[in-house]
Amino acid sequence: MKSFWDERYSSEEYAYGVQPNDFLVEAAKRLPTVSQILSLGEGEGRNAVYLAKCGHKVTAVDQSDIGLLKTQKLALSQGCTVETLVSDLREYEIGKQKWNAIISIFCHVPSELRRVLYPKIRAGLKAGGFLIIEAYAPEQLMRTSGGPKEADMLVSLDELQAHFSDFEIVHLQALSRVIQEGLFHKGLSDVTQFIGINPTSAVCDRAPCL
Ligand SMILES: C[S@@+](CC[C@H](N)C(=O)[O-])C[C@H]1O[C@@H](n2cnc3c(N)ncnc32)[C@H](O)[C@@H]1O
């Protein structure tokens, strides 16, 4: 799959444009100022750069070095800084209670990888940290407006509800909406959206902890 994404990102043009995802823009209004944010499957940088310009400290992970080079180019052109890490999400260590927010915007991976990633995401968020997801829903298979063509890569509302049932749910919705993002996300689309807050209380690693 890496070769697919390298190929997609190999032209000068930004495949999904340089404007941030509009759901993310709305969701990000809830974030504390100067949050440490991890973006999974960031691609060419449109979302990471937006968040960095809002004053956040953003780390962008993607398997595509070509995509992340374009992230760096976009950040430079817009006068901000994004940390980029080339890694497959199968290997990437998210860390423990490290992030104020983790975002996943159209980062579609197989269900077996999602099952492994969800607990890592939970563990990686600080107490009170935000998880923000927009993904194509199973209903999108019937459409030609974007997203993977395999049912296993799509994300349902039920899946997110089940995996993050203990989160404080700020927003959880499956909906049809028009998306215009560059060359490959075009038109009426079925998506699943999630904004949740990690309830895990902070672990004190000093003893005694009074
Ligand atoms: C549809 S693009 C979305 C890019 C970006 N989030 C955006 O909204 O513009 C999906 C991205 O997920 C990345 N991705 C998919 N599977 C991955 C994996 N296993 N490890 C790292 N990145 C992955 C791809 O390389 C690609 O950049």
The ligand as an SDF file (V2000), in Angstrom:
LIG
                    3D

 27 29  0  0  0  0  0  0  0  0999 V2000
   -6.8230    9.2670    2.1630 C   0  0  0  0  0  0  0  0  0  0  0  0
   -5.2070    9.6270    2.7360 S   0  0  0  0  0  0  0  0  0  0  0  0
   -5.6160   10.8930    3.9240 C   0  0  0  0  0  0  0  0  0  0  0  0
   -4.4830   11.8260    4.1890 C   0  0  0  0  0  0  0  0  0  0  0  0
   -4.7870   12.9440    5.1700 C   0  0  0  0  0  0  0  0  0  0  0  0
   -5.1970   12.4360    6.4780 N   0  0  0  0  0  0  0  0  0  0  0  0
   -5.8010   13.8980    4.6490 C   0  0  0  0  0  0  0  0  0  0  0  0
   -6.9410   13.9010    5.1410 O   0  0  0  0  0  0  0  0  0  0  0  0
   -5.4570   14.6500    3.7280 O   0  0  0  0  0  0  0  0  0  0  0  0
   -4.7870    8.2360    3.7910 C   0  0  0  0  0  0  0  0  0  0  0  0
   -3.3810    8.3000    4.3720 C   0  0  0  0  0  0  0  0  0  0  0  0
   -3.2330    7.2490    5.3240 O   0  0  0  0  0  0  0  0  0  0  0  0
   -1.9250    6.7480    5.2160 C   0  0  0  0  0  0  0  0  0  0  0  0
   -1.8790    5.3710    5.7030 N   0  0  0  0  0  0  0  0  0  0  0  0
   -2.6970    4.3560    5.3760 C   0  0  0  0  0  0  0  0  0  0  0  0
   -2.3060    3.2230    5.9880 N   0  0  0  0  0  0  0  0  0  0  0  0
   -1.2240    3.5260    6.7260 C   0  0  0  0  0  0  0  0  0  0  0  0
   -0.3610    2.7770    7.5810 C   0  0  0  0  0  0  0  0  0  0  0  0
   -0.5490    1.4760    7.7960 N   0  0  0  0  0  0  0  0  0  0  0  0
    0.6740    3.4180    8.1630 N   0  0  0  0  0  0  0  0  0  0  0  0
    0.8820    4.7420    7.9480 C   0  0  0  0  0  0  0  0  0  0  0  0
    0.1140    5.5030    7.1480 N   0  0  0  0  0  0  0  0  0  0  0  0
   -0.9360    4.9060    6.5430 C   0  0  0  0  0  0  0  0  0  0  0  0
   -1.6200    6.8160    3.7260 C   0  0  0  0  0  0  0  0  0  0  0  0
   -0.2310    6.7570    3.4660 O   0  0  0  0  0  0  0  0  0  0  0  0
   -2.2930    8.1200    3.3430 C   0  0  0  0  0  0  0  0  0  0  0  0
   -1.3930    9.1850    3.4080 O   0  0  0  0  0  0  0  0  0  0  0  0
  1  2  1  0
  2  3  1  0
  2 10  1  0
  3  4  1  0
  4  5  1  0
  5  6  1  0
  5  7  1  0
  7  8  2  0
  7  9  1  0
 10 11  1  0
 11 12  1  0
 11 26  1  0
 12 13  1  0
 13 14  1  0
 13 24  1  0
 14 15  1  0
 14 23  1  0
 15 16  2  0
 16 17  1  0
 17 18  1  0
 17 23  2  0
 18 19  1  0
 18 20  2  0
 20 21  1  0
 21 22  2  0
 22 23  1  0
 24 25  1  0
 24 26  1  0
 26 27  1  0
M  CHG  2   2   1   9  -1
M  END
$$$$
